[in-house]
Amino acid sequence: MAVHERWFTAARVGFAYIGTVVGAGFASGQEIMQFFTVSGFNSVWSILAVTGLFSWLGIRMMVMGARLRAQSFEEFNNYLFGPKWGQWMNGFVGIILFGVTTAMMSGTGALFQEQLGLSFHFGVIVTSLIAFLVIMRGMEGILDVNALVVPCMFAFTVVVGVQGLAGSGLESFISMEAVEGTKPWPVSAITYVAFNLAMSQAVLVPMGGEIQDEKTLRIGGAFGGVGLGLMLLSTNFALALEIPQILHMEIPIASVIAALGEGMKYFFLAVMWGEIFTTLIGNVYGLAANLKPILPIQINVLMGGIFVLGYICSLIGFPVLVGWIYPFFGYCGLIVILLLAARKYPRLQT
């Protein structure tokens, strides 16, 4: 592979990695506030640890996918857990992916309804149709969308960070204490990585299986891990300067956005929709790839069925169930990253 081609592909891998991890929780600031901002200045050490773990373990996951020539996360879990327990894990990951898919669809409907004054159903249906068209192109479509959306996300976080610097500044942040009752920062770092990497296997594993070139995957994994770390640092810094008023807000980042003017509000809404969309296409792609060997129907029909079922469940409050399952899946994620760190790479297939 030519050098320029390798770096171009690696950048797309990194963008896809970032786009898979970030979602509505990241865009709203809620996820960052709960895991990092409440730790005060110690959040910096937590985010640096997260950056290193995302880079190292993300690379391992993709390289394992490449060596297993995996088409879905099934081969990966069977390798990590063994055939028997791997089947249970695959089933559980499938349930969670569908739950998060439903939550993302419900989130787009709420975004259209609450922020733009349009119909909830219109938001869900339009987003689902665009997502379906993208996923029909396979991994290539997912890479292309993330290459477009993720730089916008990055630009947004930079603006948010600069806004923080223009306000109270660095000195206030350095002297900041943790909120009472906050978990130790190493615990926050590990649980954050565990949950997100367990979810990201739906995209990272088959992406490794398709790209194959390990050097490209290693560069892309490092690029994605460092990019996520920079986005976390920037947003966390801006949020920390808004404590304590943001602690009980559903969308903590709104406090920062309010100071940036009306135009920034619409940029934020576009970024939030993009972050939901990249998570949605990754989840549906991974779920369809996993179900394809089990269900003897065409992949496009299968994906259409997932979207229709997701739309129905988004109307009956399925995200409440997801909120209950998330913590449990986080603990399963701890087992995944322990095995991911400890297992030797599969032998190269010839």
Residue pairs with C-beta under 8 A, 6 or more apart in sequence:
1 9
1 213
1 215
1 216
6 213
6 215
6 216
6 219
7 219
9 211
9 213
9 216
9 220
10 216
10 217
10 219
10 220
10 223
11 147
11 220
11 223
12 143
12 144
12 146
12 147
12 220
13 62
13 143
13 207
13 211
13 216
13 217
13 219
13 220
13 221
13 223
13 224
14 219
14 220
14 221
14 222
14 223
14 224
14 227
15 143
15 146
15 147
15 150
15 151
15 224
15 227
16 142
16 143
16 146
16 147
16 203
16 207
16 224
16 282
17 58
17 200
17 203
17 204
17 220
17 221
17 223
17 224
17 225
17 227
17 228
18 146
18 150
18 153
18 154
18 224
18 227
18 228
18 231
19 145
19 146
19 149
19 150
19 153
19 275
19 278
19 279
19 282
20 146
20 199
20 200
20 202
20 203
20 204
20 278
20 279
20 282
21 54
21 196
21 199
21 200
21 224
21 228
22 153
22 228
22 231
22 275
22 278
22 279
23 31
23 100
23 104
23 275
23 276
23 278
23 279
24 103
24 104
24 107
24 272
24 275
24 276
24 279
25 31
26 32
26 231
26 235
26 275
27 153
27 253
27 268
27 271
27 272
27 275
27 276
28 250
28 251
28 252
28 253
28 254
28 272
29 235
29 239
29 246
29 251
29 252
29 253
29 254
29 256
30 250
30 251
30 252
32 232
32 235
32 236
32 239
32 252
33 239
33 246
33 247
33 252
35 46
35 188
35 191
35 192
36 43
36 46
36 47
36 188
36 192
36 232
36 236
37 43
37 236
37 239
37 240
37 243
37 246
37 252
38 178
38 179
38 182
38 243
38 247
39 46
39 178
39 179
39 182
39 183
39 185
39 188
40 176
40 177
40 178
40 179
40 240
41 173
41 174
41 175
41 176
41 177
42 178
42 185
43 185
43 236
43 240
44 233
45 185
46 185
46 186
46 188
46 189
46 192
47 189
47 229
47 232
47 233
47 236
48 229
49 185
49 186
49 189
49 190
50 189
50 192
50 193
50 228
50 229
50 232
51 225
51 226
51 228
51 229
51 232
52 225
53 189
53 190
53 193
53 225
53 337
54 193
54 196
54 197
54 224
54 225
54 228
54 229
55 221
55 222
55 224
55 225
55 226
56 225
56 341
57 193
57 197
57 337
57 340
57 341
58 197
58 200
58 204
58 221
58 224
58 225
59 217
59 218
59 221
59 222
59 225
60 340
60 341
60 345
61 76
61 197
61 200
61 201
61 204
61 205
61 208
61 340
62 204
62 205
62 207
62 208
62 211
62 217
62 220
62 221
63 208
63 214
63 217
63 218
63 345
64 70
64 76
64 79
64 205
64 208
64 340
64 343
64 345
64 346
65 75
65 76
65 204
65 205
65 206
65 207
65 208
65 209
66 208
66 209
66 211
66 212
66 213
66 214
66 217
67 345
67 346
67 347
67 348
67 349
68 75
68 76
68 79
68 205
68 209
68 346
68 349
69 75
69 209
69 212
69 349
70 76
70 205
70 206
70 208
70 209
71 206
71 209
71 289
72 202
72 205
72 206
72 286
72 289
72 290
72 292
72 293
73 90
73 93
73 201
73 202
73 205
73 206
73 286
73 289
73 290
74 86
74 90
74 290
74 293
75 205
75 209
76 201
76 205
77 86
77 89
77 90
77 93
77 201
78 86
78 87
78 90
79 86
79 343
79 346
80 86
80 89
80 336
80 339
80 340
80 343
81 88
81 89
81 339
89 332
89 336
90 290
92 329
92 332
93 198
93 201
93 202
93 290
94 287
94 290
94 291
95 325
96 199
96 322
96 325
96 329
97 199
97 202
97 283
97 286
97 287
98 283
98 287
98 306
98 309
98 310
99 318
99 319
99 321
99 322
99 325
100 199
100 279
100 283
100 322
101 280
101 283
101 284
101 287
101 306
101 310
102 310
102 313
102 314
102 318
102 319
102 322
103 314
103 318
103 319
103 322
104 276
104 277
104 279
104 280
104 283
105 124
105 127
105 128
105 280
105 307
105 310
105 311
105 314
106 124
106 314
106 318
106 319
107 276
107 319
108 123
108 124
108 127
108 273
108 276
108 277
108 280
109 120
109 121
109 123
109 124
109 314
110 120
110 123
111 123
111 269
111 272
111 273
111 276
112 118
112 119
112 120
112 122
112 123
112 124
112 126
113 119
113 120
113 123
115 269
116 123
116 269
124 311
124 314
125 311
127 273
127 276
127 277
127 280
128 307
128 310
128 311
130 277
131 277
131 280
131 281
131 284
131 307
132 303
132 304
132 307
133 141
134 141
134 142
134 144
134 145
134 281
135 141
135 142
135 281
135 284
135 285
135 288
135 303
136 300
136 303
137 144
138 285
139 206
139 207
139 210
139 285
141 281
142 203
142 207
142 281
142 282
142 285
143 207
145 277
145 278
145 281
146 278
149 274
149 275
149 277
149 278
150 227
150 278
152 270
152 271
152 274
153 231
153 271
153 274
153 275
154 227
154 230
154 231
156 267
156 268
156 271
157 230
157 231
157 234
157 235
158 234
159 260
159 264
160 234
160 235
160 238
160 253
160 256
160 257
161 233
161 234
161 235
161 237
161 238
163 238
163 256
163 259
163 260
164 173
164 234
164 237
164 238
164 240
164 241
164 256
165 237
167 241
167 259
168 241
172 241
173 237
173 240
173 241
176 240
176 243
179 243
179 244
179 247
182 188
190 334
190 337
191 330
191 333
191 334
193 337
194 330
194 331
194 333
194 334
194 336
194 337
195 326
195 329
195 330
195 333
196 333
197 333
197 336
197 337
197 340
198 329
198 330
198 332
198 333
198 336
198 337
199 283
199 329
199 333
200 282
201 286
201 336
202 282
202 283
202 285
202 286
202 287
202 289
202 290
203 282
203 285
203 286
206 285
206 286
206 289
208 217
211 217
235 253
238 253
238 256
239 246
239 252
239 253
239 255
239 256
242 252
242 255
242 256
245 255
246 252
246 255
249 255
253 268
257 264
257 265
257 268
284 303
284 306
284 307
284 310
287 306
288 299
288 302
288 303
288 306
291 302
292 299
292 302
295 302
297 305
